[in-house]
Structure formats: structure tokens, C-alpha cells
């Protein structure tokens, strides 16, 4: 799957962010790099739109015992996203 870029990685890095629930994260722009480890390949990068597939896939990986690296909340109960305002 090719990621959908909502804003540039630089803009996402410097943007005002907020933590929101996993249920509210779909359709929002990620402010974090998130990578299951192993293998350590990023599933979401700053500036990319979080899709249901990404959120569900990360949750499935976590449930299978895979460590989630770089996320502000490695439990994946919340996601750090770019604020809308």
C-alpha cells in the first residue's frame, strides 16, 4: 500500500500536535514515526494519513507480541496526530 501524504514530514514535525484515541485516529495526520520491531520498517511516518488498515495492522502486530517502536504511546491506545486548529 502506498501511503497518503497529508502534509510534508517537516510540517508535521513542527506542527502543534495532540494525543487522540485509537478510534479517532483514522483519517488524521500522524505526527509520529511508527514501526513494528522487528522488522523495524515504518508503517506510518510524520505527515502521512492514518488509515483503518494502518491502525488495525499495528494493533494486530502489538497483540501478536511485536514491539511498537517510536510511537509516543507504544500501547497504541492513543496516537499523536497533527492538531486540526
N, C-alpha and C positions, 0 to 999 in steps of 0.2 A: 504494500500500500504506500502510495506517495503522500507524504504529509501535506496538509493545507497550511500555508503560512498566512497568519493573520496580520502580523506586523514584523518588522525586522528583529533579529535577535538582539541587536544593540538597543533598539527602542524598548523591547521587553525587559532587558536587563536594567535599564534606568527608569522604568515606569513605576508608578505607585502600584502596589500590589495588595492583595487581600487573601486570606485563607477562607475557603468555602468548602462546604460538604461535598463528598464524592458525588452525591446525587445531583448537585447543582453545577458540577464541573463540565459536563458535556456541553460543547459549543463555546466554551470560554477559551481564552488565550493563556497558554501555560507561561508561567514566569520561571519555571524550574526546568533543569535538565533532569530527566528521569530515566534510569537504566536498570533493568533487572541484571543482577550479577551473581553467577556467571550467566551470560557471556560478557556483559558489560556494554552492550550496544544500546545506544539511546533509543528509547521508544518515543519520547517527547522531548523537544528542545524549546528553549525560550522563544516565544513568538509564534509557535505552532498551535493550531486549534486542537483542543482535546475532543476526541470523538468517543462515541459509546464503545467502539471497538478497542480503542486505546485504554480507556478506563477499565473495561471488563477484562481485557487481556492482562493488564497489570495486576488487577485483583486476583485473577486466576493464578498468575505466577507467584504472587505472595502467598496464597493459600497452599500452593504446592511446596512451599518452603524455600523459595528463591528469595535472596536478599534484594531489596529495592534500594539502589544507590542514588545518592544526590538529591532525592526528593526532600523538601522541607519537612514533610511528615511521612516518614518511611512506613507508617502503618497504613497509609493510603485512605485514612478516614476523611482527611481533608487534602485539598490541593491548593497550592499557591498560584494564583492567577493574576493577570493584569486587571487592575480596577477599571470599571467602566466610566467612572467620572473623573 
